[in-house]
C-alpha cells in the first residue's frame, strides 16, 4: 500500500512540475508570446502619441510647408498666384529695409539674451547667499513676475513709462538729469535700445529662476572646499558655478535668442516698427508685408529666412552645450 501511495504522489508531482526551457511542453508557446506582447505595447504607445502627432502635423508642420510653398510665388492672398522662383529670397537679401530688419533682430540678442544671462547669473548667486528663506522666495517672485506679464501688455506699460512725461523722465528730472530726458521710443537714436530694455526686463526673471534651480543642484561641498583653499567669490563663480550651470545656461541662451529673433508683440505694441524703420524687426515686417501690403510671397520668404537663421544660431549652441556635457 505504501508503494502504491508513493507512486501516486510522484505521478501528481510530475504532472504539476513546470517544463524546463528547451523541453517539450508548454514552454514554447510562452516564448512565442513575448514578441507579440512587445509589439502590442509599441502599438499602444504609438496610439497614445498619434493625437499629439496629428495636432503637431496640422498646426505646425503643414503651415511651415505652406509658408515655404508660398515663398516661391508672387501672391496678394486673394487673386491667382504667379510662380517666380527664388526672386522673393533675392529681394530679402538685397532690400535694405528687409535685411536691415534681420540685422536689428540680431542686435536685440544683446538685450534679450546676453545681458539677462550675465546679470541673471550674478543675481542668482547673490540670492543664493541670502540667509533668509523668505527673503530668497520674495526675491525670486519679484524677479519672475515680469515673465508672467504678456509681452503686449509689457509693451503698452513701458510705452507710458518711456513717454515724454513718463515715469523714466520724471525720475531723471528728480535726480537732476533732466537734460538726458527724451521721448525714448520716439527718437530714432534710442528707440531700438529702449525696446531692448523692455526685452531685458522680460527675460531677466526667467534667467534668474532657471539659474537658481541649477545652483541648487551643485554640490555645496565644492564651495566649502574652495573657501578653505582661499578661493574668493569671483573665483568660485568661474570655477564652480558657471561649469555647473552649463545646461541651464544653454536653455537660457536658446529661449532668449529665439525670443530676440522672433520678437513681435513687444515691438509692435510699443513702436510698431517706428519711428521710421528704426525698430522694424522681421516679425513686424512679416505682418506688415502680409496684411498691410498684401505681399504674401515676400512675407513668406522673409519668415522662412528667419526660421533658417534661428536654426543656424540655436543649433551650434545646442551642439556646444550637449558636446561639453558628454
KEKOL-302692 format. One record per residue: residue in three letters; x, y, z of N, C-alpha, C in turn. Coordinates in steps of 0.05 Angstrom, whole numbers, padded with zeros to 5 digits, always signed. Atoms other than C-alpha are relative to their C-alpha. Layout:
N
ALAXYZXYZXYZ
...
END
This chain:
326
UNK+00017-00024+00000+00000+00000+00000+00017+00025+00000
UNK-00017-00023-00001+00056+00048+00017+00013+00005-00027
UNK-00013-00003+00027+00090+00035-00050-00020+00012-00020
UNK+00020-00011+00019+00025+00049-00088-00006+00029+00006
UNK+00005-00028-00007+00013+00114-00049+00023+00017-00009
UNK-00023-00016+00009+00084+00137-00064+00001+00004-00030
UNK+00001-00003+00029+00076+00124-00138-00021+00019-00009
UNK+00021-00019+00007+00011+00163-00139+00009+00028+00005
UNK-00011-00027-00007+00045+00222-00104+00020+00009-00021
UNK-00020-00008+00020+00103+00221-00153-00013+00007-00026
UNK+00014-00005+00025+00055+00219-00212-00013+00028+00001
UNK+00013-00026-00002+00017+00280-00186+00020+00023-00001
UNK-00021-00021+00000+00081+00320-00173+00012+00003-00028
UNK-00011-00002+00027+00107+00304-00242-00019+00014-00019
UNK+00020-00013+00017+00043+00327-00274-00001+00030+00005
UNK+00002-00028-00007+00046+00395-00237+00027+00014-00003
UNK-00027-00013+00002+00122+00407-00247+00002+00015-00026
UNK-00002-00015+00025+00134+00464-00299+00022-00011-00018
UNK-00019+00009+00019+00171+00445-00361+00024+00018-00002
UNK-00024-00016+00002+00243+00468-00367+00004+00011-00028
UNK-00005-00012+00026+00269+00512-00422+00013-00020-00018
UNK-00011+00019+00019+00284+00470-00483-00014-00026-00001
UNK+00014+00025-00001+00240+00412-00462-00028+00003-00013
UNK+00027+00000+00012+00174+00392-00493-00020+00008+00021
UNK+00020-00008-00019+00112+00420-00461-00011+00027-00008
UNK+00012-00026+00006+00081+00489-00455+00020+00023+00000
UNK-00020-00021-00001+00147+00528-00454+00002+00015-00026
UNK-00003-00012+00026+00149+00541-00529-00022+00022-00005
UNK+00020-00022+00004+00082+00580-00532+00006+00024+00017
UNK-00007-00023-00017+00106+00624-00473+00022+00016-00013
UNK-00022-00015+00014+00169+00643-00512-00011+00014-00024
UNK+00012-00013+00024+00127+00659-00574-00017+00024+00007
UNK+00018-00022-00007+00082+00706-00535+00016+00026+00005
UNK-00015-00023-00008+00139+00754-00515+00002+00021-00023
UNK-00001-00020+00021+00149+00787-00584-00027+00012-00006
UNK+00027-00011+00004+00074+00794-00592-00007+00020+00021
UNK+00006-00018-00022+00068+00827-00524+00016+00026-00004
UNK-00016-00024+00005+00125+00875-00542-00012+00016-00023
UNK+00013-00014+00022+00092+00892-00608-00025+00014+00008
UNK+00025-00012-00009+00026+00905-00574+00005+00025+00017
UNK-00007-00024-00016+00059+00953-00524+00009+00023-00018
UNK-00009-00021+00019+00093+00991-00581-00024+00012-00015
UNK+00023-00010+00014+00027+00995-00617-00017+00018+00018
UNK+00015-00017-00019-00008+01023-00555+00014+00027+00004
UNK-00015-00025-00003+00048+01074-00547-00004+00018-00024
UNK+00005-00016+00025+00040+01096-00619-00028+00012-00001
UNK+00028-00010+00000-00035+01103-00610-00002+00024+00020
UNK+00001-00022-00019-00024+01148-00549+00014+00025-00013
UNK-00014-00022+00012+00025+01191-00590-00014+00011-00024
UNK+00013-00009+00025-00020+01195-00651-00015+00026+00002
UNK+00015-00026-00001-00066+01252-00627+00019+00024+00001
UNK-00019-00022-00002-00006+01296-00608+00014+00004-00027
UNK-00013-00003+00026+00028+01280-00674-00018+00012-00021
UNK+00019-00011+00019-00034+01296-00714-00004+00030+00005
UNK+00002-00029-00007-00042+01362-00676+00024+00015-00010
UNK-00025-00013+00008+00031+01379-00689+00002+00002-00031
UNK-00001+00000+00030+00026+01360-00763-00019+00020-00012
UNK+00020-00018+00011-00037+01400-00775+00006+00030+00006
UNK-00004-00028-00009-00019+01463-00736+00028+00010+00000
UNK-00028-00009+00001+00057+01464-00742+00013-00007-00027
UNK-00014+00008+00024+00085+01423-00800-00014+00010-00025
UNK+00014-00008+00024+00031+01439-00851+00002+00030-00005
UNK-00004-00028+00005+00034+01515-00841+00029+00007-00009
UNK-00027-00005+00009+00110+01512-00848+00004-00008-00029
UNK-00002+00008+00029+00104+01473-00913-00014+00020-00018
UNK+00014-00020+00016+00052+01523-00938+00016+00025-00003
UNK-00016-00025+00001+00097+01582-00920+00023-00003-00020
UNK-00021+00005+00019+00155+01551-00958-00010+00000-00028
UNK+00012+00001+00026+00109+01538-01017-00007+00028-00010
UNK+00008-00027+00008+00082+01610-01018+00024+00017-00006
UNK-00024-00017+00004+00153+01638-01015+00010+00000-00028
UNK-00009+00002+00028+00164+01617-01087-00020+00013-00020
UNK+00021-00011+00017+00103+01655-01113-00003+00030+00007
UNK+00009-00027-00004+00080+01726-01122-00030-00001+00003
UNK+00028+00003-00006+00012+01729-01089-00009+00020+00020
UNK+00011-00021-00018-00031+01781-01055-00019-00012+00020
UNK+00018+00013-00019-00071+01729-01016-00028-00004-00010
UNK+00027+00002+00010-00133+01735-01058-00001-00010-00029
UNK+00000+00007+00028-00120+01732-01133+00018-00024-00006
UNK-00016+00023+00008-00084+01679-01173+00030+00006+00004
UNK-00029-00003-00005-00011+01668-01154+00016-00005-00025
UNK-00018+00003+00022+00048+01671-01201+00027-00011+00010
UNK-00026+00012-00009+00110+01627-01194+00023+00018-00009
UNK-00023-00018+00007+00173+01670-01191+00027-00012+00011
UNK-00025+00013-00009+00224+01620-01162+00011+00013+00025
UNK-00014-00010-00024+00275+01648-01113+00002+00031+00000
UNK-00002-00029+00002+00262+01720-01131-00007+00014+00026
UNK+00006-00012-00026+00230+01734-01064+00023-00001+00019
UNK-00024+00003-00017+00292+01708-01028+00022+00020-00008
UNK-00020-00020+00009+00336+01752-01071-00008+00028+00010
UNK+00009-00026-00011+00293+01812-01050+00006+00003+00029
UNK-00005+00000-00028+00301+01793-00977+00029+00009+00006
UNK-00028-00005-00005+00377+01797-00982+00011+00024-00015
UNK-00009-00024+00015+00381+01858-01028-00015+00025+00008
UNK+00015-00023-00009+00327+01904-01000+00011+00009+00027
UNK-00011-00009-00026+00359+01946-00944-00021+00000+00022
UNK+00020+00000-00021+00293+01951-00907-00005-00028+00011
UNK+00005+00027-00009+00285+01875-00905+00024-00012+00015
UNK-00023+00012-00014+00356+01852-00888+00008+00018+00024
UNK-00004-00018-00023+00361+01913-00842-00016-00009+00024
UNK+00017+00010-00023+00304+01884-00800+00013-00025+00012
UNK-00013+00024-00011+00343+01819-00793+00024+00008+00017
UNK-00023-00009-00016+00405+01856-00770-00009+00012+00027
UNK+00010-00011-00025+00364+01894-00718-00009-00022+00019
UNK+00007+00022-00018+00337+01828-00691+00024-00012+00013
UNK-00025+00011-00012+00408+01803-00682+00011+00020+00021
UNK-00009-00020-00020+00425+01868-00646-00016-00003+00026
UNK+00016+00004-00025+00368+01854-00597+00009-00023+00016
UNK-00010+00022-00016+00403+01790-00576+00016+00010+00024
UNK-00016-00011-00022+00448+01834-00534-00018+00005+00024
UNK+00018-00007-00021+00388+01858-00493-00017-00023+00009
UNK+00019+00022-00006+00344+01796-00496+00015-00024+00012
UNK-00014+00024-00007+00399+01744-00484+00025+00004+00016
UNK-00026-00002-00013+00469+01765-00466-00001+00014+00027
UNK+00002-00016-00025+00454+01819-00414-00017-00015+00021
UNK+00015+00015-00021+00398+01779-00378+00015-00024+00011
UNK-00013+00024-00010+00441+01717-00373+00023+00008+00018
UNK-00022-00009-00017+00502+01754-00346-00010+00011+00026
UNK+00011-00011-00025+00463+01795-00296-00016-00020+00016
UNK+00016+00020-00014+00417+01737-00281+00018-00020+00015
UNK-00019+00018-00013+00477+01693-00264+00010+00013+00026
UNK-00010-00014-00024+00505+01745-00216-00023+00003+00021
UNK+00023-00003-00018+00436+01758-00186-00007-00026+00013
UNK+00006+00026-00012+00423+01684-00176+00020-00008+00021
UNK-00020+00007-00020+00488+01675-00139-00004+00017+00025
UNK+00005-00017-00023+00472+01735-00095-00024-00009+00016
UNK+00024+00010-00014+00403+01708-00079+00006-00025+00015
UNK-00007+00025-00014+00433+01641-00062+00013+00005+00027
UNK-00014-00007-00025+00475+01675-00009-00018+00013+00021
UNK+00018-00012-00020+00414+01706+00025-00007-00022+00021
UNK+00004+00020-00021+00406+01671+00092-00029-00006+00005
UNK+00029+00003-00006+00331+01682+00100-00013-00014-00024
UNK+00015+00014+00020+00289+01632+00062-00023+00017-00011
UNK+00022-00018+00009+00231+01682+00059+00011+00022-00018
UNK-00012-00020+00017+00278+01734+00030+00007-00011-00027
UNK-00006+00012+00025+00301+01686-00024-00025-00004-00017
UNK+00025+00005+00014+00230+01668-00042-00012+00026-00011
UNK+00010-00026+00008+00208+01741-00044+00015+00011-00023
UNK-00016-00010+00022+00266+01759-00089-00006-00014-00026
UNK+00007+00015+00024+00250+01703-00138-00026+00008-00011
UNK+00027-00007+00009+00177+01722-00141+00001+00028-00014
UNK-00001-00027+00012+00192+01796-00154+00015+00000-00027
UNK-00015+00000+00025+00243+01780-00208-00015-00016-00022
UNK+00014+00017+00020+00200+01727-00243-00027+00012-00008
UNK+00027-00012+00006+00136+01770-00242-00002+00011-00028
UNK+00003-00010+00028+00152+01806-00308-00004-00022-00021
UNK+00003+00022+00020+00156+01738-00343-00029-00008-00003
UNK+00029+00007+00001+00083+01726-00325-00016+00019-00017
UNK+00014-00021+00015+00062+01791-00358+00002-00005-00030
UNK-00002+00003+00029+00045+01783-00433+00017+00022-00012
UNK-00017-00020+00013+00094+01818-00479-00015+00024-00010
UNK+00015-00023+00010+00039+01861-00509-00007+00019+00023
UNK+00006-00018-00023+00018+01887-00440+00025+00014+00010
UNK-00025-00013-00008+00091+01900-00423+00007+00022-00019
UNK-00005-00021+00019+00099+01939-00487-00016+00025+00004
UNK+00018-00023-00006+00039+01983-00471+00009+00015+00025
UNK-00008-00012-00026+00062+01995-00399+00026+00016-00003
UNK-00025-00015+00004+00133+02014-00420-00003+00023-00019
UNK+00005-00024+00017+00106+02060-00474-00008+00024+00017
UNK+00007-00022-00018+00074+02101-00419+00024+00009+00017
UNK-00023-00008-00018+00136+02099-00374+00022+00014-00015
UNK-00021-00012+00015+00182+02119-00431-00009+00024-00016
UNK+00011-00023+00015+00137+02175-00457+00014+00026+00010
UNK-00012-00025-00006+00156+02249-00453-00003+00007+00029
UNK+00005-00005-00028+00124+02257-00385-00004-00025+00016
UNK+00003+00026-00013+00130+02185-00365+00018-00002+00025
UNK-00014+00005-00026+00160+02155-00302+00030+00003-00003
UNK-00029-00001+00003+00231+02149-00330+00010+00028-00001
UNK-00008-00028+00002+00236+02222-00349-00005+00015+00026
UNK+00005-00013-00026+00205+02244-00283+00022-00007+00020
UNK-00022+00008-00018+00258+02204-00245+00026+00015-00008
UNK-00024-00015+00009+00313+02236-00288-00001+00029+00009
UNK+00003-00027-00009+00286+02305-00272+00004+00002+00031
UNK-00002-00001-00029+00282+02288-00198+00028-00003+00010
UNK-00028+00003-00009+00355+02268-00193+00019+00019-00014
UNK-00017-00020+00013+00380+02327-00234+00011-00007-00027
UNK-00009+00007+00027+00389+02293-00301-00021+00005-00021
UNK+00021-00007+00019+00333+02328-00337+00009+00004-00028
UNK-00010-00004+00027+00378+02343-00396+00001-00026-00016
UNK+00000+00026+00014+00380+02268-00412-00027-00010-00007
UNK+00028+00009+00005+00304+02263-00414-00007+00004-00030
UNK+00009-00002+00028+00273+02250-00483-00023-00020-00004
UNK+00020+00020+00007+00218+02211-00517+00015-00025-00009
UNK-00019+00022+00005+00256+02146-00514-00009-00017-00024
UNK+00010+00016+00022+00212+02107-00562-00006+00016-00025
UNK+00005-00017+00023+00202+02166-00608+00025+00012-00013
UNK-00025-00009+00010+00275+02181-00620+00014-00023-00015
UNK-00013+00022+00016+00309+02141-00676+00026-00009+00012
UNK-00026+00008-00012+00375+02141-00638-00003-00017+00025
UNK+00004+00014-00025+00345+02110-00575-00022-00021-00001
UNK+00024+00017+00000+00283+02072-00597+00007-00029+00001
UNK-00007+00029+00000+00316+02005-00611+00012-00008+00027
UNK-00011+00007-00027+00355+02007-00546-00022+00000+00021
UNK+00022+00000-00019+00291+02025-00509-00016-00026-00002
UNK+00013+00026+00004+00257+01964-00540+00016-00022+00013
UNK-00017+00020-00012+00317+01923-00518-00002+00000+00030
UNK+00003-00001-00029+00308+01947-00447-00026-00014+00009
UNK+00025+00014-00007+00236+01922-00447+00005-00030-00002
UNK-00006+00029+00002+00261+01854-00472+00017-00010+00022
UNK-00017+00007-00023+00315+01853-00419-00017-00003+00025
UNK+00018+00001-00024+00262+01867-00365-00017-00025+00000
UNK+00017+00024+00002+00220+01809-00390+00016-00026+00003
UNK-00016+00025+00000+00277+01758-00396+00016-00004+00026
UNK-00018+00002-00023+00316+01773-00332-00011-00020+00021
UNK+00011+00017-00020+00269+01738-00284+00001-00029-00008
UNK-00002+00028+00010+00266+01675-00327+00028-00011+00004
UNK-00028+00009-00002+00342+01670-00328+00007-00004+00030
UNK-00007+00002-00028+00348+01683-00253-00012-00025+00013
UNK+00013+00024-00012+00298+01629-00233+00011-00026-00010
UNK-00012+00024+00012+00326+01578-00281+00028-00005+00011
UNK-00027+00003-00010+00397+01590-00259+00001-00006+00030
UNK+00002+00007-00028+00377+01588-00186-00007-00029+00005
UNK+00007+00028-00002+00346+01520-00196+00025-00017-00005
UNK-00024+00015+00006+00412+01497-00226+00021+00002+00022
UNK-00018-00004-00022+00453+01526-00169-00007-00019+00023
UNK+00008+00018-00022+00412+01485-00120+00009-00029-00004
UNK-00009+00027+00005+00436+01422-00155+00030-00004+00001
UNK-00029+00002-00002+00510+01438-00147+00008-00009+00028
UNK-00009+00010-00026+00545+01401-00091+00012+00023+00016
UNK-00009-00022-00016+00554+01452-00035+00028-00005+00012
UNK-00026+00006-00011+00616+01416-00011+00023+00012-00018
UNK-00019-00013+00018+00652+01444-00072+00006+00028+00008
UNK-00004-00028-00009+00641+01515-00047+00015+00000+00027
UNK-00014+00001-00026+00664+01495+00023+00030-00006-00004
UNK-00028+00007+00005+00728+01464-00004+00014+00024-00013
UNK-00013-00023+00013+00741+01525-00048+00005+00022+00020
UNK-00004-00020-00021+00731+01571+00012+00024-00006+00017
UNK-00024+00008-00016+00782+01531+00052+00026+00004-00015
UNK-00024-00004+00016+00831+01537-00006+00005+00030-00005
UNK-00004-00029+00003+00822+01613-00004-00012+00011-00025
UNK+00013-00010+00024+00780+01620-00067-00020+00021+00007
UNK+00019-00021-00005+00741+01685-00068-00026-00004-00016
UNK+00027+00001+00013+00671+01700-00094+00003-00003-00030
UNK-00002+00001+00030+00692+01712-00167+00013-00026-00009
UNK-00012+00025+00008+00737+01651-00169-00019-00023+00002
UNK+00020+00021-00003+00682+01606-00143-00021+00002-00023
UNK+00019-00003+00022+00636+01636-00196+00010-00013-00025
UNK-00010+00009+00026+00681+01619-00254+00010-00029+00000
UNK-00011+00027-00001+00709+01552-00229-00021-00021+00009
UNK+00020+00019-00010+00647+01521-00196-00028+00006-00012
UNK+00028-00006+00007+00582+01558-00211-00005-00002-00030
UNK+00005+00000+00029+00588+01570-00286+00003-00028-00013
UNK+00000+00027+00011+00613+01500-00304-00023-00018+00009
UNK+00022+00016-00009+00558+01470-00261-00027+00008-00011
UNK+00025-00010+00012+00505+01512-00296+00000-00001-00031
UNK-00003+00000+00029+00525+01494-00367-00027-00007-00014
UNK+00026+00008+00012+00458+01460-00382-00020+00022+00002
UNK+00020-00022-00004+00416+01517-00353+00007+00024-00017
UNK-00008-00022+00017+00457+01569-00389-00007-00005-00029
UNK+00008+00008+00027+00445+01531-00454-00030+00004-00005
UNK+00029-00004+00003+00370+01532-00442-00007+00030-00001
UNK+00004-00029+00000+00372+01606-00426+00007+00012-00027
UNK-00009-00010+00026+00411+01621-00489-00020-00007-00022
UNK+00018+00008+00021+00364+01581-00533-00026+00015+00001
UNK+00026-00013-00003+00300+01611-00505+00002+00030-00006
UNK-00002-00029+00004+00324+01683-00504+00008+00008-00028
UNK-00007-00006+00028+00356+01681-00573-00024-00003-00018
UNK+00024+00002+00016+00292+01655-00603-00019+00023+00005
UNK+00017-00023-00007+00254+01710-00566+00009+00025-00014
UNK-00011-00024+00013+00301+01763-00595-00005-00001-00030
UNK+00002+00002+00029+00300+01738-00667-00029+00000-00009
UNK+00028+00002+00008+00225+01724-00668-00017+00020+00015
UNK+00015-00020-00015+00204+01785-00627-00021+00013-00017
UNK+00022-00013+00015+00137+01814-00648-00017+00017+00019
UNK+00020-00013-00017+00089+01832-00591+00011+00025+00013
UNK-00012-00023-00014+00136+01878-00552+00004+00023-00020
UNK-00007-00021+00019+00159+01916-00614-00026+00012-00012
UNK+00024-00010+00013+00090+01921-00646-00016+00018+00019
UNK+00016-00015-00019+00055+01946-00583+00014+00025+00009
UNK-00014-00024-00010+00110+01996-00565+00006+00020-00023
UNK-00008-00018+00021+00133+02025-00632-00012-00006-00028
UNK+00010+00009+00026+00101+01985-00690+00022+00003-00021
UNK-00022-00001+00019+00170+01986-00722+00012+00028-00004
UNK-00010-00027+00003+00180+02062-00718+00017+00009+00024
UNK+00004-00020+00021+00200+02116-00715+00016-00006-00026
UNK-00011+00008+00026+00214+02106-00789+00001-00030+00000
UNK-00004+00029-00002+00243+02036-00791+00021-00007+00021
UNK-00022+00003-00019+00290+02043-00732-00004-00025+00018
UNK+00005+00024-00016+00256+01986-00693-00014-00022-00016
UNK+00013+00021+00016+00230+01945-00751+00015-00026+00001
UNK-00012+00027-00002+00244+01871-00738-00015-00019-00018
UNK+00013+00018+00019+00227+01811-00781-00029-00007+00007
UNK+00027+00007-00007+00165+01793-00741-00020+00021-00008
UNK+00018-00022+00008+00133+01861-00751+00000+00004-00030
UNK-00002-00003+00029+00158+01864-00823-00017-00021-00014
UNK+00017+00021+00012+00125+01798-00840-00029+00007+00002
UNK+00028-00007-00004+00059+01821-00810-00007+00023-00019
UNK+00006-00023+00017+00063+01887-00849-00001-00008-00029
UNK+00000+00008+00028+00081+01854-00915-00025-00017-00007
UNK+00022+00019+00006+00026+01801-00910-00027+00013+00002
UNK+00027-00010-00006-00032+01841-00881-00005+00029-00007
UNK+00003-00028+00007-00018+01913-00899+00006+00004-00030
UNK-00008-00004+00028+00018+01909-00966-00009-00023-00018
UNK+00011+00022+00015-00015+01843-00988+00021-00014-00017
UNK-00022+00014+00014+00052+01813-01009+00007-00025+00015
UNK-00002+00024-00016+00044+01743-00981+00025-00015-00008
UNK-00023+00015+00009+00100+01713-01023+00026+00011+00013
UNK-00024-00012-00012+00153+01762-00998+00000-00003+00030
UNK+00002+00004-00029+00128+01757-00927+00007-00029+00007
UNK-00006+00028-00005+00133+01681-00931+00030-00005-00003
UNK-00028+00003+00004+00204+01686-00958+00016+00011+00024
UNK-00013-00011-00023+00224+01731-00900-00004-00018+00024
UNK+00006+00018-00023+00191+01684-00850+00018-00025-00002
UNK-00017+00024+00004+00228+01623-00879+00029+00007+00006
UNK-00028-00009-00005+00294+01662-00878+00005+00003+00030
UNK-00002-00004-00029+00282+01680-00805+00001-00027+00014
UNK+00000+00027-00012+00267+01607-00788+00027-00014-00004
UNK-00026+00012+00006+00331+01583-00821+00022+00013+00017
UNK-00020-00014-00016+00372+01637-00785-00002-00009+00030
UNK+00004+00009-00027+00342+01616-00718+00013-00027+00004
UNK-00012+00026-00002+00362+01544-00731+00030+00001-00002
UNK-00029-00002+00003+00432+01564-00753+00013+00012+00025
UNK-00011-00011-00025+00442+01604-00689-00003-00018+00024
UNK+00006+00017-00023+00409+01557-00639+00013-00027-00002
UNK-00012+00026+00004+00436+01493-00670+00029-00002+00012
UNK-00027+00001-00012+00510+01507-00654+00001+00003+00030
UNK+00001-00003-00029+00492+01530-00584-00007-00027+00013
UNK+00008+00025-00011+00457+01464-00571+00022-00021-00002
UNK-00022+00019+00003+00514+01423-00600+00023+00005+00018
UNK-00022-00007-00018+00565+01461-00559-00006-00008+00028
UNK+00007+00007-00028+00527+01451-00494-00001-00030+00003
UNK+00002+00029-00003+00510+01378-00507+00027-00014-00003
UNK-00027+00012+00003+00581+01363-00530+00016+00002+00025
UNK-00015-00003-00025+00611+01391-00467-00011-00017+00022
UNK+00012+00017-00021+00561+01353-00424+00009-00029-00003
UNK-00009+00027+00005+00581+01288-00457+00029-00004+00008
END
